[in-house]
């Protein structure tokens, strides 16, 4: 039996961040994962999908080059070459992460782990005991009851490994995963239809962002059905046939099931050791402690936002909590969110509707249109930055739509998390010409002194 100060079950964003920070703080660490170090984010999620999205951006640039006076031709997509590029990105990051873990003297154990005591994880018959155990086993691609993933019906896991561009796709789910894959496939030349049971695409975003994305997708020729639930799907040699509850049917070559991700907690011994759970989620308090002393949980297995950077931050938080540093609690509402379709959607803080639920009519809202931003005109993008403010108080939400607008989320999260007032941001100098200027202009306007905008 091996012993350490900290045993971490799961080597994804939350697990490895916890391991690296704990090691920095002088703890001995054993990190366990049944798969490759880096987890879903690095190997089957964030990184490979964003590589595909960049390839899609390059394809769009080639197709639209004439508008910029550049003579180029678009001959098509070489998916094996795209996948080679994607795998190269993943491989370099994976190699770097392996080196980091090794350099910090973290013991990495490969194999399926099971919690066999509150302080012990068993892997391949070997037991690893820690003063503290951190559960960080991540998530899996969900389906719907009765909808089997096989053949032409797939999740993002299978879609990432396609070596061809489908002629047509139905995407079941208009959340982050669904709209990102829809965006990629449209750029690659596929006919795409999104089916979303809720009334809007990206339904967790501010309604203004949802409406803007819907307009942009219509302009791009991405079709979507909103507000009607999925009923059934069948497949045959001709393709997939999707039926909605209102009887409408869609036919396509493939069906992508993008209805969210579930907590990867089944058959891992958590419940047997008394860890409080609800529908598979591990319940934690604000300091990420489970109800079992000495057992913490981070990332996608805890209720809340399923984002790699949330898990990453929570992993660091737990390490610093164990190190006696009393870190600041991470509130989900103030974690930045980016959807990397074209155009991008980025947000942090309260939506306008949420702010009005909390503050009633004591809310001020301003939208700065990117039409007044020089760099956005250069990039030929449309969109906006929307600010949500408590009247005469801090900015509590920032919501953005536009090409590459996700790059502005860094300042946005500082503004919201540091409870800045519009006047505080209006005095800052924003470089010209950048899209970042739009952030400054929006705050100038909300502070009562609009320049490149009408009052």
Residue pairs with C-beta under 8 A, 6 or more apart in sequence:
1 120
1 126
1 127
1 128
1 129
2 30
2 107
2 126
2 127
2 128
2 129
3 128
3 129
3 130
4 27
4 28
4 29
4 30
4 107
4 128
4 129
4 130
4 131
5 22
5 27
5 28
5 29
5 130
5 131
5 132
5 322
6 18
6 19
6 22
6 27
6 28
6 29
6 30
6 130
6 131
6 132
6 133
6 134
6 319
6 322
7 29
7 30
7 32
7 119
7 120
7 121
7 128
7 129
7 130
7 132
7 133
7 134
8 15
8 18
8 19
8 29
8 30
8 31
8 32
8 133
8 134
8 136
9 15
9 32
9 33
9 113
9 115
9 121
9 133
9 134
9 135
9 136
9 137
9 268
10 32
10 33
10 39
10 134
10 135
10 136
10 137
10 138
10 299
11 19
11 31
11 32
11 33
11 35
11 36
11 37
11 38
11 39
11 108
11 136
12 33
12 38
12 39
12 40
12 41
12 42
12 136
12 138
12 299
12 308
12 311
13 38
13 39
13 41
13 299
13 308
13 309
13 311
13 312
13 315
14 136
14 138
14 298
14 299
14 300
14 311
14 312
14 314
14 315
15 31
15 33
15 39
15 134
15 136
15 298
15 299
15 315
16 31
16 37
16 38
16 39
16 97
16 101
16 315
17 311
17 312
17 313
17 315
17 316
17 319
18 134
18 136
18 298
18 314
18 315
18 316
18 318
18 319
19 29
19 31
19 101
19 104
19 106
19 315
19 319
20 100
20 101
20 104
20 106
21 315
21 316
21 319
21 320
22 29
22 319
22 322
22 323
23 29
23 104
23 105
23 106
24 104
24 319
25 319
25 320
25 322
25 323
25 325
26 323
27 319
27 322
27 323
28 105
28 107
29 104
29 105
29 106
29 107
30 106
30 107
30 109
30 128
30 130
31 37
31 101
31 106
31 107
31 108
31 109
32 108
32 109
32 110
32 111
32 113
32 121
32 123
32 128
33 39
33 108
33 109
33 110
33 113
34 110
34 111
34 112
34 113
35 43
36 42
36 43
36 94
37 94
37 97
37 98
37 101
37 108
38 93
38 94
38 97
39 138
40 138
40 139
40 300
41 47
41 308
42 90
42 93
42 94
42 97
43 90
43 94
44 156
44 157
44 160
45 156
45 308
46 308
47 89
47 90
47 93
48 86
48 87
48 89
48 90
48 160
49 156
49 160
49 177
49 180
49 181
49 184
49 340
50 340
51 85
51 86
51 89
51 90
52 82
52 86
52 160
52 184
53 180
53 183
53 184
53 340
53 341
53 342
55 77
55 82
55 85
55 86
55 184
56 183
56 184
56 187
56 188
56 342
57 187
57 342
59 74
59 77
59 187
59 188
60 187
60 342
62 72
62 73
62 74
63 74
64 380
65 71
65 72
66 72
67 380
68 380
76 189
77 165
77 188
77 189
79 162
79 163
79 164
79 165
80 163
83 161
83 163
101 108
102 108
109 123
109 126
109 128
111 123
111 124
112 123
112 124
113 121
113 122
113 123
113 128
113 268
114 121
114 122
114 123
114 267
114 268
114 269
115 121
115 133
115 135
115 268
115 269
115 270
115 272
115 273
115 275
116 122
116 127
116 269
116 273
117 129
117 273
118 133
118 273
118 274
118 292
118 293
118 294
118 295
119 129
119 130
119 131
119 132
119 133
119 294
120 127
120 128
120 129
120 130
120 133
121 127
121 128
121 130
121 133
122 128
131 294
132 294
132 295
132 296
132 322
133 294
133 295
133 296
134 295
134 296
134 297
134 298
134 315
134 318
135 265
135 270
135 275
135 282
135 290
135 295
135 296
135 297
135 298
135 301
136 297
136 298
136 299
136 301
136 311
136 315
137 263
137 264
137 265
137 268
137 301
138 264
138 299
138 300
138 301
138 311
139 261
139 262
139 263
139 264
139 299
139 300
139 301
139 306
140 261
140 262
140 264
141 149
141 155
141 156
141 157
141 257
141 261
142 155
142 257
142 259
142 260
142 261
142 262
143 149
143 155
143 257
143 259
144 172
144 230
144 257
144 259
146 232
147 153
147 230
147 233
147 257
149 155
149 158
149 257
151 235
152 235
152 239
152 240
152 253
152 254
152 255
153 233
153 235
153 240
153 254
153 255
153 257
154 254
154 255
154 256
154 257
155 256
155 257
155 258
156 177
156 181
156 256
156 258
159 181
159 254
159 256
165 185
165 188
165 189
165 190
166 185
166 190
166 252
166 253
166 254
167 190
167 191
167 253
168 190
168 191
168 192
168 193
168 239
168 251
168 252
168 253
168 254
169 181
169 182
169 185
169 190
169 191
169 192
169 193
169 252
169 253
169 254
169 255
169 256
170 193
170 194
170 195
170 240
170 242
170 250
170 252
170 254
170 255
170 256
171 178
171 179
171 181
171 182
171 192
171 193
171 194
171 195
171 255
171 256
171 258
172 178
172 195
172 230
172 233
172 242
172 255
172 256
172 257
172 258
172 259
173 194
173 195
173 196
173 256
173 257
173 258
173 259
173 260
174 194
174 195
174 196
174 198
174 200
174 201
174 202
174 203
174 224
174 226
175 196
175 202
175 203
175 204
175 258
175 259
175 260
176 202
176 339
177 258
177 260
178 194
178 196
178 256
178 258
179 194
179 201
179 202
179 213
179 217
179 339
179 341
180 339
180 340
180 341
181 256
181 258
182 192
182 194
182 217
182 222
182 341
183 222
183 340
183 341
183 342
185 192
186 192
186 220
186 221
186 222
187 342
191 223
191 252
192 222
192 223
193 222
193 223
193 224
193 225
193 250
193 252
194 201
194 217
194 222
194 223
194 224
194 225
195 224
195 225
195 228
195 230
195 242
195 244
195 250
196 203
196 224
196 225
196 226
196 227
197 227
197 228
197 229
197 230
198 226
198 227
199 226
199 227
200 207
200 210
200 211
200 214
200 226
201 210
201 213
201 214
201 217
201 224
201 226
202 209
202 210
202 213
202 339
202 345
203 210
205 213
205 337
205 339
205 345
205 347
205 351
205 399
206 347
206 351
206 352
206 353
206 386
206 388
206 397
206 399
207 351
207 352
207 353
208 352
208 367
208 384
208 386
208 399
208 401
209 345
209 347
209 386
209 399
209 400
209 401
212 343
212 345
212 383
212 384
212 401
213 341
213 343
213 345
213 401
214 224
216 342
216 343
216 382
216 401
217 224
220 342
225 244
225 248
225 250
228 244
228 245
228 246
228 248
229 244
229 245
230 242
230 243
230 244
230 245
231 243
231 244
231 245
232 242
232 243
233 240
233 241
233 242
233 243
233 255
234 240
234 241
235 241
235 255
238 251
239 251
239 252
239 253
239 254
240 251
240 252
240 253
240 254
240 255
241 249
241 250
241 251
242 249
242 250
242 251
242 252
242 255
243 249
244 250
260 306
261 300
261 306
262 280
263 280
263 281
263 282
263 300
263 301
263 302
264 300
264 301
265 277
265 280
265 281
265 282
265 301
266 280
270 277
270 282
271 277
273 292
273 295
274 291
274 292
275 282
275 290
275 291
275 292
275 295
275 297
276 282
276 283
276 290
276 291
276 292
277 283
278 303
281 301
281 302
281 303
282 290
282 297
282 301
282 302
283 290
283 291
283 302
283 303
284 290
284 296
284 297
284 302
286 329
287 317
287 321
287 329
288 296
288 297
288 298
288 302
288 314
288 317
288 318
288 321
289 295
289 296
290 296
290 297
296 318
296 321
298 311
298 314
298 315
298 317
298 318
299 310
299 311
299 314
299 315
300 306
300 311
302 314
304 310
304 332
305 332
305 335
305 337
307 335
307 337
309 335
309 336
310 330
310 332
310 335
313 330
313 335
314 330
316 327
317 327
317 329
317 330
320 326
320 327
321 327
333 349
333 350
333 354
334 348
334 349
334 413
334 416
334 417
335 348
335 413
336 346
336 347
336 348
336 409
336 410
336 412
336 413
337 346
337 347
337 348
337 409
338 344
338 345
338 346
338 406
338 409
339 345
339 346
340 406
342 403
343 381
343 382
343 383
343 401
343 402
343 403
343 405
344 400
344 401
344 402
344 403
344 404
344 405
344 406
345 399
345 400
345 401
345 405
346 399
346 400
346 401
346 405
346 406
346 408
346 409
346 412
347 397
347 398
347 399
347 400
347 409
347 412
348 397
348 398
348 409
348 412
348 413
348 416
348 417
349 388
349 395
349 396
349 397
349 398
349 416
350 358
350 388
350 396
350 397
351 388
351 397
351 399
352 363
352 365
352 386
352 388
352 397
354 397
355 363
355 388
355 390
355 396
355 397
356 363
359 390
359 391
362 390
362 391
363 388
363 389
363 390
363 391
364 388
364 389
364 390
364 391
364 446
365 386
365 387
365 388
365 389
366 386
366 387
366 389
366 442
366 445
366 446
367 384
367 385
367 386
367 387
367 442
368 384
368 385
368 386
368 387
368 438
368 441
368 442
368 445
368 453
369 382
369 383
369 384
369 453
370 376
370 381
370 382
370 383
370 384
370 385
370 402
370 405
370 435
370 438
371 377
371 382
372 438
372 441
372 452
372 453
373 433
373 435
373 437
373 438
373 441
373 452
374 432
374 433
374 437
375 433
375 434
375 435
375 437
376 382
376 383
376 402
376 403
376 435
376 438
378 433
379 403
379 404
379 435
380 403
381 402
381 403
381 404
381 405
382 402
383 400
383 401
383 402
383 403
383 405
384 400
384 401
384 402
385 398
385 399
385 400
385 405
385 408
385 438
385 439
385 442
386 397
386 398
386 399
386 400
386 442
387 395
387 397
387 398
387 422
387 442
387 443
387 446
388 395
388 396
388 397
388 398
388 399
389 395
389 396
389 421
389 422
389 446
390 396
393 421
394 416
394 419
394 420
394 421
395 415
395 416
395 419
395 420
395 421
395 422
395 425
395 443
395 446
396 416
397 416
398 412
398 415
398 416
400 406
400 408
400 409
400 412
402 435
404 435
405 435
407 435
408 435
408 436
408 438
408 439
411 436
411 439
412 439
414 420
415 425
415 443
421 447
422 443
422 444
422 446
422 447
423 447
425 439
425 440
425 443
425 447
426 440
426 443
426 444
426 447
426 449
428 440
429 440
430 436
430 437
430 439
430 440
430 441
431 437
441 450
441 451
441 452
441 453
442 453
444 450
444 451
444 453
445 451
445 453
445 455
